[in-house]
Amino acid sequence: MDNKNSQQAQQVQQPQQALTVANYVKFIVPSIIGIFLFMIPIEYTDKATNEEQVTIPVAILASWLQNTLGASIPAIMTVIITLTALLTLYAKISKPSSIMKNLFLNALFNVSALWVTARILGMIFAILTLFKIGPEVIWSDVTGGLLLGSLIPVLFSVFLFAGLLLPLLLNFGLLELFGALLTKIMRPVFTLPGRSSIDCLASWLGDGTIGVLLTSKQYEEGFYSKREAAVIGTTFSVVSITFSIVVLKQVGLGEYFGPYYLTIAIAGVIAALITPRIPPLSRKKNTYSETTGNRNVEVIPEGKSPLKWGLEEAATTARKTNSFNAIIKGGTQNVLDMWMGVIPIVMAIGTIALIIAEYTPFFVWVGAPFVPLLELMQVPEASDAAQTIVVGFADMFLPTVIGSSIIESEMTLFIIACLSVTQLIYMSEVGGLLLGSKIPVNFKDLVIIFLLRTLITLPIIVLMAHIIF
């Protein structure tokens, strides 16, 4: 106990060292650039569709890269996925010292048998899909083709720019400032450290994949406990505003965006209040990454305001970040970690989930218990709506695709559009990313959290729909 107090005392005293104007400038300039890139929505014209869109600069850069590389991205990613599987097999079989003795490469390629299998499956699915050979059930436009042709190009480009530029948010003190300012709100309300607010903002304004990447990195570096990382990854990696608009347009209700997003916000906040306090998230251990230990100390000394202390902590962190090469190296490792560690898992798990959704009645059967519940809530076309509820676990876009083709009621389509966003866990993207990341959640956890979020948010959404319609 004395040792712990001594460490905290040293950390509290650290910002008392002389901080110069240069330290504060070093914090402010990169942080402002990071905020602009990841959190400031701007309007631009998408050259691919010639439509006006509002999104963050990182997403615009990603869109530009997608448009530039075009149809070559699936081939590029197939090469990367294949290389990942082959290097993983090489690491597991030969155990070369070049990989085993390198901390980053060892963590990337020396993985468990489950992930070896998933990477091999991802490679097989990617190759079959790219060349459209083998069973069509694997490479069709609604299974592997959807992932390799539509989703993975987005992940490829987002991960490149987000991974390279994330150090602007992580390494120059911005999280320390937000941690001091918001810990008194985030702790009692969401049971989370103040710095987690950045994850939420980056997801909300940018993309849920950025939130997962941020959370995974913060957990690996010892700033989040296992429980906190699991809560943030499954609660705050929300769908971006931009994609929410796409979902609403799919069901032909674009004019309802105001009440639609208000409904999502209310339901999402209530889910964020409840799910961290019940299993499985409440049972996650409050221990930290074995490699780094606990580096998350958000203790404000007496006599200092949160703002003053946060600025001092931020400037101190910026002062420690003195190697540009280290930042470039860290950013490059971020990109490789997501390209090689996550995308093969998305390809494997996402393809399997979409095959089940498209070619079997599994989700119709699983959705059947929701029919009486929807009828009790007086939702029109309840039996058709029920099958869309659970299919969102495979892909968040599927409920609106299926719903718009079989359902006529605007109220029911509104409910489906809202629910598909607030369920948050879908295997073709966020679910696959969570499983592929270092965040301590397993497949069983994701199934339970998906169902809990559905049961929590559905009554709220239905109530709002009855008020609106």
C-alpha positions as CSV (number, residue, x, y, z in Angstrom):
1,M,0.0,0.0,0.0
2,D,2.9,2.3,0.9
3,N,4.5,1.6,-2.4
4,K,1.3,2.5,-4.3
5,N,1.0,5.8,-2.4
6,S,4.6,6.5,-3.1
7,Q,4.1,6.0,-6.8
8,Q,1.0,8.2,-6.8
9,A,2.9,10.9,-4.9
10,Q,5.7,10.8,-7.5
11,Q,3.2,11.1,-10.3
12,V,1.5,14.0,-8.6
13,Q,4.8,15.8,-8.1
14,Q,6.0,15.3,-11.6
15,P,4.1,18.2,-13.2
16,Q,5.7,20.5,-10.6
17,Q,8.9,20.3,-12.6
18,A,9.4,23.5,-14.6
19,L,7.2,23.4,-17.7
20,T,8.1,25.8,-20.5
21,V,6.0,27.6,-23.1
22,A,7.5,25.2,-25.6
23,N,6.1,22.2,-23.7
24,Y,2.6,23.7,-23.9
25,V,3.0,24.6,-27.6
26,K,4.2,21.0,-28.2
27,F,0.9,19.8,-26.6
28,I,-1.4,22.3,-28.2
29,V,-0.3,22.2,-31.9
30,P,-0.4,18.4,-32.5
31,S,-3.6,18.1,-30.4
32,I,-5.4,20.8,-32.4
33,I,-4.3,19.0,-35.6
34,G,-5.5,15.7,-34.2
35,I,-8.9,17.2,-33.1
36,F,-9.3,18.7,-36.6
37,L,-8.5,15.4,-38.3
38,F,-10.6,13.1,-36.1
39,M,-13.4,15.2,-34.6
40,I,-14.3,18.2,-36.8
41,P,-17.0,17.4,-39.4
42,I,-16.6,19.3,-42.6
43,E,-18.6,19.3,-45.8
44,Y,-17.1,17.9,-49.0
45,T,-18.2,16.4,-52.4
46,D,-17.6,12.7,-52.8
47,K,-16.1,12.3,-56.3
48,A,-17.2,8.7,-56.6
49,T,-20.9,9.6,-56.0
50,N,-20.8,13.4,-56.7
51,E,-22.8,13.9,-53.5
52,E,-22.3,16.4,-50.8
53,Q,-21.3,14.7,-47.5
54,V,-20.4,15.8,-44.0
55,T,-17.6,13.8,-42.3
56,I,-14.2,14.2,-40.6
57,P,-11.0,14.9,-42.5
58,V,-9.5,11.4,-41.8
59,A,-12.6,9.8,-43.5
60,I,-12.1,12.2,-46.5
61,L,-8.5,11.1,-46.8
62,A,-9.6,7.5,-46.6
63,S,-12.3,8.2,-49.3
64,W,-9.7,9.9,-51.5
65,L,-7.4,6.8,-51.3
66,Q,-10.3,4.5,-52.0
67,N,-11.2,6.5,-55.1
68,T,-7.6,6.6,-56.2
69,L,-6.8,2.9,-55.8
70,G,-10.3,1.8,-56.8
71,A,-10.8,-1.8,-57.8
72,S,-7.2,-2.7,-56.9
73,I,-7.8,-2.6,-53.1
74,P,-9.4,-6.1,-52.9
75,A,-6.3,-7.6,-54.6
76,I,-4.0,-5.6,-52.3
77,M,-5.9,-6.8,-49.2
78,T,-6.0,-10.4,-50.5
79,V,-2.2,-10.3,-50.7
80,I,-1.9,-8.8,-47.2
81,I,-4.4,-11.4,-45.8
82,T,-2.5,-14.2,-47.5
83,L,0.9,-12.9,-46.3
84,T,-0.5,-12.7,-42.8
85,A,-1.7,-16.3,-42.8
86,L,1.6,-17.6,-44.2
87,L,3.8,-15.6,-41.8
88,T,1.6,-16.8,-38.9
89,L,2.1,-20.4,-40.0
90,Y,5.8,-19.8,-40.4
91,A,6.0,-18.3,-36.9
92,K,4.0,-21.1,-35.3
93,I,5.9,-23.9,-37.1
94,S,9.5,-22.7,-37.4
95,K,9.6,-20.2,-34.5
96,P,12.3,-18.0,-36.2
97,S,14.2,-15.7,-33.8
98,S,13.6,-12.7,-36.1
99,I,9.9,-13.0,-35.1
100,M,10.1,-14.6,-31.6
101,K,12.6,-12.0,-30.3
102,N,10.8,-9.0,-31.7
103,L,8.1,-7.8,-29.3
104,F,5.8,-6.4,-32.0
105,L,6.2,-9.2,-34.6
106,N,5.9,-11.9,-31.9
107,A,2.5,-10.4,-30.7
108,L,1.4,-10.0,-34.3
109,F,2.2,-13.5,-35.7
110,N,2.7,-15.8,-32.7
111,V,-1.1,-16.1,-31.9
112,S,-3.3,-18.8,-30.5
113,A,-4.6,-21.8,-32.5
114,L,-8.0,-20.2,-32.8
115,W,-6.6,-17.1,-34.5
116,V,-4.3,-19.2,-36.7
117,T,-7.4,-21.0,-38.0
118,A,-9.3,-17.7,-38.5
119,R,-6.4,-16.2,-40.5
120,I,-6.2,-19.3,-42.7
121,L,-10.0,-19.2,-43.3
122,G,-9.7,-15.4,-44.0
123,M,-7.0,-16.2,-46.6
124,I,-9.1,-18.9,-48.3
125,F,-12.3,-16.8,-48.3
126,A,-10.3,-13.8,-49.7
127,I,-8.7,-15.8,-52.5
128,L,-11.9,-17.5,-53.5
129,T,-13.8,-14.2,-53.5
130,L,-11.2,-12.3,-55.4
131,F,-11.1,-14.8,-58.3
132,K,-14.7,-15.9,-57.9
133,I,-13.9,-19.6,-57.7
134,G,-15.3,-22.4,-55.6
135,P,-18.7,-22.3,-54.0
136,E,-20.7,-19.2,-54.9
137,V,-22.1,-19.1,-51.3
138,I,-18.6,-17.9,-50.2
139,W,-17.9,-15.2,-52.9
140,S,-21.4,-13.9,-53.8
141,D,-22.1,-10.2,-53.7
142,V,-24.0,-10.7,-50.4
143,T,-21.3,-12.6,-48.5
144,G,-17.6,-12.6,-49.3
145,G,-18.0,-10.2,-52.2
146,L,-19.7,-7.7,-49.9
147,L,-16.8,-7.8,-47.5
148,L,-13.9,-7.8,-49.9
149,G,-15.5,-5.5,-52.4
150,S,-17.2,-3.0,-50.1
151,L,-16.3,-3.1,-46.4
152,I,-12.6,-4.1,-46.5
153,P,-11.6,-1.3,-48.9
154,V,-13.1,1.1,-46.3
155,L,-11.2,-0.5,-43.5
156,F,-8.0,-0.6,-45.6
157,S,-8.0,3.2,-46.2
158,V,-9.4,4.2,-42.7
159,F,-6.9,2.1,-40.9
160,L,-4.0,3.5,-43.0
161,F,-4.7,7.2,-42.1
162,A,-6.2,6.6,-38.7
163,G,-3.2,4.4,-37.7
164,L,-0.6,6.8,-38.9
165,L,-2.3,9.9,-37.4
166,L,-3.6,8.5,-34.1
167,P,-0.4,9.5,-32.3
168,L,-1.6,13.1,-32.6
169,L,-4.4,12.2,-30.3
170,L,-2.5,9.7,-28.1
171,N,1.0,11.0,-27.6
172,F,0.9,14.7,-27.0
173,G,-1.3,15.1,-23.9
174,L,-4.9,15.5,-25.2
175,L,-6.1,12.4,-23.4
176,E,-4.5,13.6,-20.2
177,L,-6.4,16.9,-20.5
178,F,-9.7,15.2,-21.1
179,G,-9.0,12.7,-18.4
180,A,-8.7,15.4,-15.8
181,L,-11.6,17.5,-17.1
182,L,-14.1,14.6,-17.5
183,T,-13.2,12.0,-15.0
184,K,-15.8,13.3,-12.4
185,I,-18.5,12.8,-15.1
186,M,-17.4,9.6,-16.8
187,R,-16.5,7.7,-13.6
188,P,-19.9,8.0,-11.7
189,V,-22.1,8.0,-14.9
190,F,-20.4,5.4,-17.1
191,T,-17.8,3.8,-14.6
192,L,-15.0,4.8,-17.0
193,P,-12.0,7.1,-17.0
194,G,-12.3,10.6,-18.4
195,R,-10.0,10.0,-21.3
196,S,-12.6,7.5,-22.7
197,S,-14.7,10.4,-23.8
198,I,-12.2,10.9,-26.7
199,D,-13.0,7.3,-27.9
200,C,-16.7,8.1,-28.0
201,L,-16.3,11.4,-29.9
202,A,-13.9,9.9,-32.4
203,S,-16.5,7.1,-33.1
204,W,-19.5,9.3,-33.1
205,L,-18.0,11.9,-35.5
206,G,-15.8,9.6,-37.5
207,D,-16.2,5.8,-37.4
208,G,-16.7,3.0,-34.9
209,T,-13.5,1.3,-36.3
210,I,-11.5,4.3,-35.1
211,G,-13.0,3.9,-31.6
212,V,-12.0,0.3,-31.5
213,L,-8.5,1.1,-32.6
214,L,-8.2,3.9,-30.0
215,T,-9.5,1.6,-27.2
216,S,-7.3,-1.3,-28.1
217,K,-4.2,0.9,-28.1
218,Q,-5.1,2.6,-24.8
219,Y,-5.7,-0.9,-23.2
220,E,-2.3,-2.2,-24.5
221,E,-0.6,0.8,-23.1
222,G,-2.1,0.4,-19.6
223,F,-4.5,3.3,-19.6
224,Y,-7.7,1.1,-19.5
225,S,-8.3,-1.9,-17.3
226,K,-9.7,-5.1,-18.9
227,R,-13.2,-4.1,-17.8
228,E,-12.9,-0.5,-19.0
229,A,-11.6,-1.6,-22.4
230,A,-14.4,-4.1,-22.8
231,V,-17.0,-1.6,-21.8
232,I,-15.6,1.2,-24.1
233,G,-15.2,-1.1,-27.1
234,T,-18.7,-2.5,-26.9
235,T,-20.5,0.6,-25.7
236,F,-18.8,3.7,-27.2
237,S,-17.6,2.4,-30.7
238,V,-20.8,3.8,-32.1
239,V,-21.8,4.1,-35.8
240,S,-20.8,7.5,-37.2
241,I,-23.3,10.2,-38.1
242,T,-22.5,9.7,-41.8
243,F,-23.2,6.0,-41.8
244,S,-26.4,6.6,-39.8
245,I,-27.6,8.8,-42.6
246,V,-26.9,6.0,-45.1
247,V,-29.0,3.6,-43.0
248,L,-31.9,6.0,-42.8
249,K,-31.8,6.7,-46.6
250,Q,-31.9,2.9,-47.2
251,V,-35.4,2.7,-45.7
252,G,-36.5,5.9,-47.5
253,L,-36.9,8.1,-44.4
254,G,-34.2,10.7,-44.9
255,E,-36.6,13.5,-43.9
256,Y,-36.8,12.1,-40.3
257,F,-33.1,12.5,-39.6
258,G,-33.6,14.8,-36.6
259,P,-36.0,12.6,-34.6
260,Y,-34.1,9.5,-35.8
261,Y,-30.7,10.6,-34.4
262,L,-32.3,11.9,-31.2
263,T,-33.9,8.5,-30.7
264,I,-30.5,6.8,-31.3
265,A,-28.8,9.2,-28.9
266,I,-31.4,8.6,-26.1
267,A,-31.4,4.8,-26.5
268,G,-27.6,4.7,-26.8
269,V,-27.0,6.7,-23.6
270,I,-29.5,4.6,-21.6
271,A,-27.7,1.4,-22.9
272,A,-24.4,2.9,-21.9
273,L,-25.7,3.5,-18.4
274,I,-27.0,0.0,-17.9
275,T,-24.8,-2.5,-19.8
276,P,-21.5,-1.8,-17.9
277,R,-23.3,-2.5,-14.6
278,I,-24.6,-6.0,-15.6
279,P,-22.9,-9.2,-16.7
280,P,-20.9,-9.9,-18.8
281,L,-19.2,-6.5,-18.7
282,S,-19.6,-6.0,-14.9
283,R,-17.7,-9.3,-14.4
284,K,-14.6,-8.3,-16.3
285,K,-11.6,-7.9,-14.1
286,N,-10.3,-4.5,-13.2
287,T,-6.8,-5.6,-13.9
288,Y,-4.5,-4.1,-16.6
289,S,-2.5,-5.4,-19.5
290,E,0.2,-7.8,-18.2
291,T,2.9,-6.2,-20.3
292,T,2.4,-2.6,-19.1
293,G,0.5,-2.6,-15.8
294,N,-1.6,0.3,-14.7
295,R,-0.7,3.7,-16.1
296,N,-4.1,5.3,-15.7
297,V,-3.9,7.7,-12.7
298,E,-6.6,10.4,-12.9
299,V,-6.1,11.8,-9.5
300,I,-6.4,15.6,-9.2
301,P,-4.3,17.1,-6.4
302,E,-6.0,19.3,-3.8
303,G,-5.8,23.0,-4.5
304,K,-5.7,22.5,-8.3
305,S,-8.6,22.9,-10.7
306,P,-9.2,20.0,-13.2
307,L,-8.3,22.4,-16.1
308,K,-5.0,23.5,-14.6
309,W,-4.0,20.0,-13.6
310,G,-5.0,18.6,-17.0
311,L,-3.0,21.2,-18.8
312,E,0.1,20.4,-16.7
313,E,-0.3,16.7,-17.3
314,A,-0.8,17.3,-21.0
315,A,2.3,19.5,-21.2
316,T,4.3,16.9,-19.3
317,T,3.2,14.1,-21.6
318,A,4.1,16.3,-24.7
319,R,7.6,17.0,-23.2
320,K,8.2,13.2,-22.9
321,T,7.3,12.7,-26.6
322,N,10.6,13.7,-28.1
323,S,11.2,11.3,-30.9
324,F,9.6,11.9,-34.3
325,N,10.9,8.6,-35.5
326,A,9.3,6.8,-32.6
327,I,5.9,8.3,-33.5
328,I,6.3,7.2,-37.2
329,K,7.3,3.8,-36.0
330,G,4.3,3.6,-33.6
331,G,1.9,4.8,-36.4
332,T,3.3,2.2,-38.8
333,Q,2.8,-0.5,-36.3
334,N,-0.7,0.6,-35.7
335,V,-1.5,0.2,-39.4
336,L,0.2,-3.2,-39.7
337,D,-1.6,-4.3,-36.5
338,M,-5.0,-3.5,-37.9
339,W,-4.3,-4.6,-41.5
340,M,-2.7,-7.9,-40.5
341,G,-4.2,-8.6,-37.1
342,V,-7.8,-7.5,-37.6
343,I,-8.9,-7.5,-41.3
344,P,-8.2,-11.3,-41.8
345,I,-10.5,-11.9,-38.8
346,V,-13.2,-9.7,-40.3
347,M,-13.0,-11.5,-43.6
348,A,-13.2,-14.9,-41.8
349,I,-15.9,-14.3,-39.3
350,G,-17.8,-11.8,-41.4
351,T,-18.1,-14.2,-44.3
352,I,-19.4,-17.0,-42.1
353,A,-21.9,-14.7,-40.4
354,L,-23.2,-13.4,-43.8
355,I,-23.5,-16.9,-45.2
356,I,-25.6,-17.9,-42.3
357,A,-27.7,-14.8,-42.6
358,E,-28.3,-15.0,-46.4
359,Y,-28.5,-18.8,-47.1
360,T,-30.1,-20.3,-44.0
361,P,-33.3,-19.6,-42.0
362,F,-31.2,-19.4,-38.8
363,F,-31.9,-15.7,-38.1
364,V,-35.6,-16.1,-38.9
365,W,-35.8,-18.9,-36.3
366,V,-33.8,-16.9,-33.7
367,G,-35.9,-13.8,-34.4
368,A,-39.2,-15.7,-33.8
369,P,-39.3,-15.1,-30.0
370,F,-39.4,-11.3,-30.8
371,V,-42.7,-11.6,-32.6
372,P,-44.9,-11.6,-29.5
373,L,-42.8,-8.8,-28.0
374,L,-43.3,-6.6,-31.1
375,E,-47.0,-7.4,-31.2
376,L,-47.3,-6.4,-27.5
377,M,-45.6,-3.1,-28.3
378,Q,-48.1,-2.7,-31.2
379,V,-45.4,-2.6,-33.9
380,P,-46.9,-3.0,-37.4
381,E,-45.8,-6.0,-39.5
382,A,-44.3,-7.6,-36.4
383,S,-43.5,-11.0,-37.9
384,D,-41.5,-9.5,-40.8
385,A,-39.8,-7.0,-38.4
386,A,-38.7,-9.8,-36.0
387,Q,-36.4,-11.5,-38.5
388,T,-34.5,-8.2,-39.1
389,I,-33.8,-7.8,-35.3
390,V,-31.3,-10.6,-34.9
391,V,-29.8,-10.5,-38.4
392,G,-28.1,-7.2,-37.4
393,F,-25.6,-9.4,-35.5
394,A,-24.2,-10.5,-38.9
395,D,-24.1,-7.0,-40.5
396,M,-25.7,-3.7,-39.4
397,F,-26.8,-2.9,-42.9
398,L,-28.7,-6.2,-43.4
399,P,-31.8,-5.3,-41.2
400,T,-32.5,-2.2,-43.4
401,V,-31.8,-4.1,-46.6
402,I,-34.2,-6.9,-45.7
403,G,-36.7,-4.6,-44.0
404,S,-36.9,-2.1,-47.0
405,S,-37.8,-5.1,-49.3
406,I,-40.5,-6.7,-47.2
407,I,-42.0,-4.0,-44.9
408,E,-44.2,-1.1,-45.9
409,S,-44.9,0.6,-42.5
410,E,-42.8,3.7,-42.1
411,M,-43.0,3.4,-38.3
412,T,-41.6,-0.2,-38.5
413,L,-38.9,0.8,-40.9
414,F,-38.0,3.7,-38.5
415,I,-37.7,1.2,-35.6
416,I,-35.5,-1.1,-37.7
417,A,-33.2,1.7,-38.8
418,C,-32.7,3.0,-35.2
419,L,-32.2,-0.5,-33.7
420,S,-29.7,-1.6,-36.3
421,V,-27.5,1.4,-35.2
422,T,-28.0,1.1,-31.4
423,Q,-27.3,-2.7,-31.4
424,L,-23.7,-1.7,-32.2
425,I,-22.2,-5.3,-32.3
426,Y,-22.1,-6.7,-35.8
427,M,-19.7,-9.3,-36.9
428,S,-18.9,-7.9,-40.4
429,E,-17.1,-4.9,-38.8
430,V,-17.1,-3.9,-35.1
431,G,-17.7,-7.4,-33.8
432,G,-14.9,-8.8,-36.0
433,L,-12.6,-5.9,-35.1
434,L,-13.2,-6.4,-31.3
435,L,-12.4,-10.1,-31.6
436,G,-9.3,-9.4,-33.7
437,S,-8.1,-6.7,-31.3
438,K,-6.4,-7.0,-27.9
439,I,-9.7,-5.9,-26.2
440,P,-10.6,-8.7,-23.7
441,V,-14.0,-9.9,-25.1
442,N,-14.9,-13.2,-26.7
443,F,-17.6,-14.3,-29.1
444,K,-20.0,-15.4,-26.3
445,D,-19.6,-11.9,-24.7
446,L,-20.5,-10.2,-28.0
447,V,-23.6,-12.4,-28.5
448,I,-24.9,-11.6,-24.9
449,I,-24.1,-7.9,-25.2
450,F,-25.8,-7.7,-28.6
451,L,-29.0,-9.3,-27.1
452,L,-28.8,-7.0,-24.0
453,R,-28.5,-3.9,-26.1
454,T,-31.4,-5.1,-28.3
455,L,-33.6,-5.7,-25.3
456,I,-32.6,-2.4,-23.6
457,T,-32.9,-0.1,-26.6
458,L,-35.9,-1.7,-28.4
459,P,-38.6,-0.4,-25.9
460,I,-37.1,3.1,-26.0
461,I,-37.0,3.2,-29.8
462,V,-40.6,1.8,-30.1
463,L,-41.8,4.4,-27.6
464,M,-40.2,7.2,-29.6
465,A,-41.6,5.8,-32.8
466,H,-45.1,5.9,-31.4
467,I,-44.6,9.5,-30.4
468,I,-43.2,10.5,-33.8
469,F,-45.6,8.5,-36.0
